[in-house]
Amino acid sequence: MEGFKHLKREGPGYQVKQYISLQHLIVVIWVLISIIVIVKTSYLKIGVIMLIFSLLLTVISFIPPKIYFDPASQVLTVINAGLVRRKFIYDLNDCEGFELQTIGLGFIPLGCYLYGNFKNISHFKRPVISQSFSKKTMQEVVNELEDLHKKHNRTPI
């Protein structure tokens, strides 16, 4: 069971790997623009404010959550690592499946998000399991999670 590409063994369960997505790229571009404003223009104060603002955004909101999948105890744990550190525990018996949502601009994919759908959770508060630019990567994560769940349980998600 150690042959997973997107799941890392962590104690009794597995941690889902997180990938670079659109919001990470936007923050990096914002930092680069603020550095260019500081170095190449005479707007030093604006450049410093932009740099501080982008670094605060990075620390506060763009640190990905840690997702632990424990098939033995039938639990999915989401630990937010931003400014507000919260821990959510979801029962896999209430899981209705996973949903891939792809956001694009015309034919250009901007991001693919993997959500967990649960019976008692609204559509707007469902947990984001992983995110990436590639739909293929997110489909591989779904396949690995379902394979792992099927090995420990004979009932599919």
TAPEGI-V35945 format. One record per helix or strand of 3 or more residues. SS is the DSSP state (H for helix, E for strand). FROM is the first residue (numbers start at 1). LEN is the number of residues. If there is no record, write none. Layout:
# TAPEGI-V35945
ss={SS;SS}
from={FROM;FROM}
len={LEN;LEN}
This chain:
# TAPEGI-V35945
ss={E;E;H;H;E;E;E;H;E;E;E;H}
from={7;13;22;44;66;75;87;92;95;108;128;135}
len={4;4;19;18;5;5;5;3;11;11;5;18}
